[in-house]
């Protein structure tokens, strides 16, 4: 594998981030929605919310992740772990894949009241890119806080 991002042979624009994958690369754009500000390369935080419901239902934080797997990955495969940090006694989370799983390749499961996983539940036979939106609702001391993980998953052909 040649890392096109490291040697500069990619064609990503200055507004995009180059991400190396097996045998190729992807140009990724990390933008924050309106009412969010970029606090790091991969994270947006909500600036304000208008009312109690809006505060509960819009993510307080949106974080981008990139994962890379090969088509011969053994399923079921735990590919992502999520939970509040720090976690407290009494925390309770609800995980939902809100977008990107139209073909049903992925699922979520709780390991305990404050840790959940995203797993690949069926084999991806051909190289394919996914962008999953995984929402974690955290119930803590009587209120819900929503967090959003936007996970780029690149399944590449396995190298023989």
N, C-alpha and C positions, 0 to 999 in steps of 0.2 A: 504494500500500500504506500503510495506517495502522498505526503501531507501537503496538498495544494495550498492550504491556508498558511502553513509555515513558510513555504518557499515562494508564495505570492503569485502562483500561476492560476488563481481563481479570477472570476469576473464579477465578484460581488461589489456593489456600490458602496460608497463611504457610509451610507446610512444603514448598511447591513453588516451582520457579523458572519464571518466564514466559519463553518463547522465541518470538520473533516469526518468522513465516513469511509468504510472499507471500499476502496476502489474509486472514490469520488469525493464530492463535497456538496454542501448545501449552503445557500445564502439565506440567512434568517434575519428577520426584522423584529425587533422588540420595542413595540410602542405601548405607551400607557394610554388607556381610554381617557376621555375628558373626566375631570374631577379626580384624577389620580396624578401623582407626581412620581418621577423615576428617582428611586433612592439608591439604586445600584444598577449595574449592567443588566441584571436579570430580575429586578424587583420593582414593583410599583406599589405605592401606598395611597389609600384614599385620603383626599384632602378634607372633605366634609360630607355629611349626609343631612338630609332635610328633615327627617322625622324618625321616630322610633322604628317603624317598620322598614324604612329605607336603610337604616343603620344595621338592622338585623339581617336583611336580605341581600345587601350588596357587599362584596368582599372587602374586608378591611385591608387585605394585602393580596396582590397577584404576583406569583413567582413563576418564572420560566425555567424549565429543565430540559436537558437533551439526553436521550438514551440511545444506544446503538446496540443492536443484536443481529445475529445471523439467522437465516431461514431454518437452520437445523437445531435451533434452541428447543430443549425438551420442555413440553408443556405437561401440567400447569407450571408456569415459571413466575415466581414473585419478582416483579421488575421495579417496584417502587414502594417505599414505606413512607407513611405520613402520620403526623401527630403533632400536638402542640408542644412547644419548647419554651419554658419548662412545663411539665405536666403536673397537675395537682390531684390529690385525692378528691373524688367527686366529679372530676371531669368526665364528660361523655361526648363522643363524636359520632357524627353521621357522615358517611362518605357516599358521594354520588358522582357518577360520570355523567356530566351534563351535555357534553358534545364530543363528537369524534369517534363514537363507538357504534355507528349505525350498522356495521356488519357483525357486531357481537364478538369481536376477538378478545376483548378485555372484560374483566370483572373486578369487583372490590370485595374485600372481606375485612371484618374487624378481628384483630388478634386479641384485643382487650378493650376496656372502655375508652382508652386514650391512644390506641395505636391501630392504624389500618394499613392494608396493603392493596396495591393494584397488581393484578396478575394477568398474564397472557393465558387464556383458557383454551385456545385452539390454535393449531399450527398455521403459520403464515407461509404458504408454499412459494410465493414469488416475492422478490424485493418490493417493499412498499413503505411509504411514509405515512405516519399518523400524527395528528395533533389532538391530544385528549385534553379536555377540560375536566379536572377532577376537583369537585367542591367538597371542602371539609367544613361542616357546621359543628362548632364547638359549643357545648352547653356547659357553662361554668357559672356557678353561683347565681342561678336563676335567669341568665341571659344567653342568647345565642350570638356567636360571632362567626362570620363566614370568611373562609380563606379559599383562594382559588389557585390551584397548581395547573399551569399550562405546560403539558409534557409533550415535547416532540419525541417521537419514537421512530427510529430509522431501522428498518429490517433490511439487511443487505444479503446478497448471495453468500453462502459460506465458502470460504477458501478451502480448496481440497488439499 
